[in-house]
């Protein structure tokens, strides 16, 4: 894990963002595509959240940012 406090802070923000969005980006996949019930998915996500908070592994995410600007005219 990073030694610099700044990078640790970024990691904590990433963890918070992941925990907040976990349900949103998992329900469509597990319920809509894999046919699991909402309750099954929520139980699974509780275990995932617990594991993410345990620091048992080092997660790595590729992030792509796309932005645009509307023309002035």
Steps between C-alpha positions, in 0.01 A plus 500: 500500500618854444727659756413860415203641693370668184480169313339329800233770494437438132467129574244567773300721264510226237379246757213728604402553137512127430291416807243766410465383140524127554126437511431720200744335264437147629121470500459535124761234431394247763121548481445610142757282326582211734145459633580525872243641741553842657524342847769253383703785355469715812629212716792453261575874501508505880779241484677697227486820709642315800786363291577837342521661845729225635798606283563131428594579142622788288234602248594680180255684276555640154318831474422669170383860503333652197388858483382738233411862452209636311609733216458872571297552180 
